């Protein structure tokens, strides 16, 4: 303890000299505020003290080391309340709000924690995180609530001192509740965002959909004037709005609300909905085309949102899950699965001449999102190629074989038939100049003919032998007959020979 | 038998609550990489090329790179969250003299804020403790941002001070980009 007077000295790391702490020289009590001397909050300070009495001085105390930042505590924030329309509006000012030199320079880092309870016995304490400007709306009307707020720095493992407790009574809820849009919800598919809501108001209502850029809520400035109208959703009567145009990037949160306006210039603002684009959005099914070649089934996947929509593929790191199965009457067929990252997949373990069906789903593993399955596409696998070749070869060979055998056989048969026909049914007469042979043939060669006496002959009429040679057969007979008529100059006593000639003529005729 | 049944019921309830309360944080690394890419583009887009006249005023702030290289990967994630918080704070100040594109600034801030919120929800107590235990690095980081804050204040947030700060933040994000790709 310090009895007479004390002297504090300070020494900062990296500096070599001990300095006197202003306001802490010749103090008579055992404490001293040396805040004004400290400027470097992040450096380690060494402090020492010694007692003095007139000319006597004590030795210096042991050095006390301290780092201002590491031992500092966060002070209480400022709180302003407004009870309106059955809700409590709260406005927080950060600790050190009006100080020039601050320990906690980046005051936007603070996370504010509200503790609220009903001012009654056995009340439950409720703790929630709130923005610097916020509304506490899940409260009972006409009830007194008490609350306190603290500023925290989670990363510094720091929880600040609570503000003083404020108590306020909630008012009754507004009457024009019916006018307000209810059940405000979002339907987002393939980065197309739609807001839907309901309304129970019977009369004519027009709507104005507004959005707020998310980060504005983190600032201490009043953002109530910063709500903007969604283009295309101003003064509409439809209970839905396409707000895709305001989602310019996937980085960033947005808030949306619906302002309902009646004919009597009364308006009511709905609850807000928060949109975190990639988390709120749902992935739609991909397109599928199948193709078959040999023993490979090719699947062409068109990504959800179309090939021009790079956003989904880029930000979700999409993969595709392919389900394929044999489509037979037997429903016991096993469904197989294959996961790929590219938009072209091939399946190879196929049986020929089978109908295969395929459906594909797009999914994002990291976002834990998956689309519905696409439509089924079916295709039949072709037969075994080798079998086809065998069949073809066999057919051709058989064809050739038949041709090779049948042709000569046919030819041979034709020849035989010709010969037979020729023998039994000759189609042509033997020429007259071999008549004698024919007569001799008919009669037995062994029967002798009457001997013809040798006689002296004399020519009565000349027969034109040339004519006989040139004229045809019939003419020759006529000329022969005529020659006979002209006279019989061959033999006088050969009636027998005449008879034989006549019989020959008869036969010929 | 009733005791066993009771125990099983309690066990199941506990299991259910733990699965429900565990957040979906798997998308964070991918989202973070995309957001940093986007932020770097916006930083370029919001203003023009670095003005020549501001070169004289250039300051060396010396970003503590060792903060992004600790032996534990977990601590780096927390360091990145704090860096985002500081950058968000810097760009929330009076930017009128910078005369930058307001839409680009809005989108830049919005992207940072989304990441901060996600990290707040996903960074675990364990990771925070890892980060917190390394006091030297934590303090170096805060000193760095305090320097920039003081620099802007001293120059009354004039054009050159903003341009120099923008260049510095760009360098900072590029370093984070490299680290995040390796994580």
Interface residues (C-beta under 8 A of the other chain):
Chain A: X42 X67 X69 X70 X105 X106 X107 X108 X109 X111 X154 X155 X156 X157 X213 X214 X215 X218 X219 X248 X249 X250 X251 X252 X253 X276 X278 X279 X314 X315 X317 X364 X365 X366 X367 X368
Chain B: X24 X26 X27 X29 X30 X31 X34 X35 X38 X39 X78 X81 X82 X85 X86 X88 X89 X92 X106 X107 X109 X110 X111 X112 X113 X114 X115 X116 X117 X120 X123 X128 X129 X131 X132 X135 X138 X139 X142 X143 X145 X146 X149
